[in-house]
């Protein structure tokens, strides 16, 4: 006999006595009970069930031969298989059966019998509880040890999809033979060999065990058979998570190995509470109180490791039993004084039967009194009997009976299905529509002491019927020495830090992966992210690629050194141009100013002034107006300037050619030709710009790709073709000017302006030829800086090459600024 399971017997005895002492439930009635062992065997389960129903002096199935006992209900069994074997027979006779073990949800479909009740809810909340527990502590690489039977198949079928769905992998699945019979040494050696390799994986720290009441015993036995190396591996750094059907009976039966193997075990157990008086009942039990209990003697000798003098079996110890031993002195590995979940299920089952029987008797007695029949006797009640009911779905609370419409047939089952009462532990007891008690599971953590005794501390609860389905109290968690008293880690691969992504290892489960850095432009901001992702457009990845940083707004500002320098140069050049214009206006009647068309000089100087000032349209944050104006203004003003240069060059050439005798070009000498060139040259560019603004005008835009960490506010040209058409037209005017000016540079004159125009246009063309590749190779605000620099340098080239020599003569060599010196003859 397993000594720990004897608490179930005592819980039944305690409950029966408690009910018999409470006259309000079953007045003038004394409940009794019979107890039989199933021996974990199908054949014996059927036989003992039939014994309960029919055996008296001899066994005659389906006949009650002289027995006086009234079987109202059966509590049991603990395992699902035994319970179903019992149900096969009990359902035929409509005897209520209240099983106190937990079943898989699929197994509920195997019990369509209206006489089958479960005092523990099905296991589906437990599955999610295991998942939540593993997720909470970050355990993603776990081993599964499962009974090799239908229940184990159901468990794997339900749990494995949940594991995968929640990012958890099973490192291995080991099936454990059910222990309905004793195994041979060779069979056990084979089982231990099969389990050896999975247990040697040091990455697997967590084992989830789903089995039956004796699973832990066999696991401990297999560890002993596997040898010292195996025991060392499993005892250091391993943590067990067990299900409600498993009880830690192993320490009470096997003493040849270190119980530290199961130190810190986390177990899901059927919910329990402590009924009033149960502890006192256990503490006061003495052997001579229960001489009629056929199990007591074997339990007493095994639990206290003693023997009675009259025992027929050989003594197991030198110590003699006195019968005065106390249960409270037994270690938890032998006998728990705390009411277990299974014992609590038995306690509630017996009370449910008593309340239902009381309600059934009260209802039928009232009915007989109303129709004038004789008084109903308790011995007349049978659980399968039907009678005219007053209550359709009776609900009972303490002594209250709810009444409803008459005319329906009822039996004890209908009263059980609708039962509802508060037990002495202060908890509500009632069934749902699947005839399962409405409760949850307690999460317990076990602490083992050197003498193999242990205590279990409740550290959480799983109850889908409450607001919080999963509750865990981490303050009550302590980790064993093998984990250095810190949270154990059970993962196939180490966590990937932020900035890395998981890359699955070929041929292995998804929990096994390598950590690869995020590719350029992507980030991962959490650990163990499967993929890196792009930052929003207004953000950019950090250097470690673990966060997105807001981009700064970037444009060529007056406040930064580059913008301030360009603005200063533009202002300086503008002032110089204005000064030159003032000098020429003041000396407008001098020969050097009158030469080559004074009006063209003013137009060219004024256009150069506007060229310098147009650079300010490119500085500062681009807006709608500035984007519309900057490129067309630049194009038109520069066209005006280059057209003026071209007009001056053509004027020089025509003037010299007209001096030849009989030249027909004399009619072209004058302001009309120059004005026509300037006007036509600038009007063509104006037409191009007007077409540009009409078809695809420039507009403010945000460039988020060119510069890392910056959002470049720029002017989108709208039509790149039109932009380069404007530049191309300027280039055409420049080429024509330099083509005309270059041959005229050697014309005889004391001051040949064609020389300076040639130099200025060479510089102008060089600047804008360099501008195109440089502009295309730069990004962001530096593109704007390149264009401003080109505007300023080309304008300064025109100003310097054409006008500085004249200013030198006007201001410093006035003797050269005379008509006599200007007109020189060539001999």
Buried (B, 14 or more C-beta within 10 A) or exposed (E): BBBBBBBBBBBBBBBBEBBBEEEEBBEEBEBEBEBBEBEBBBEBBBBBBBBBBBBBEEEEEEEEEEEEEBBBBBBBBBBBBBBBBBBEBBBEBBBBBBBBBBBBBBBBEBBEBBBBBBBBBBBBBBBBBBBBBBBEBBBBBBBBBBBEBBBBBBBBEBBBEBBBEEBBBBBBEBBBBBBBEEBEEEEBBBBBEEBBEBBEBEBBBBBBBBBBBBBBBBBBBBBBBBEEEBBEBBBBBBBBBBBBBBBBBBBBBBEEBBBBBBBBBBBBBBBBBBBEEBBEBBEEBEBEEBEEBEBBBBBBBBBBEBBBEEBEEEBEEEEEBEEEBEBEEBBBBBBBBBBBBBBBBBBBBBBBBBBBBBBBBBBBBEBBEEEEEEEBEBEEBBBEBEBBBBBBEBBBBEEEBBEEEEEBEBBBBBBBBBBBBEBBBEBEBBBEEEBBBBBBBBBBBBBBEEEBBBBBEBBBBBBBEEEEBBBBEEEEBEBBEBBEEEEBBBBBBEBBBBBBBBEBBEEEBBBBBEBEBBEEEBBBBEBBBEEBEEBEEEBBBBEEBBBBBEBEEBBBBEEEEBBEEBBEBBBEBBEBBBEBBEBBEEBEEBBBBBBBBBEBBBBBBBBBBBBBBBBBBBBBEBEEEBBBBBBBBBBBBBBBBBBBBBBBBBBBBBBBBBEEEEBEBBEBBEEEBBBEBBEEBBBBBBEBBEEBBEEBBBEBBBBBEBBEEBBBBBBBBBBEEBBEBBBEBBBEBBEBBBEBBBEBBEBEBBBBBBBBBBBBBBBBBEBBEEBBEBBEEBBBBBBBBBBBBBBBBBBBBBBBBBBEBBBEBBEEEEEBBEEEBBEEEEE
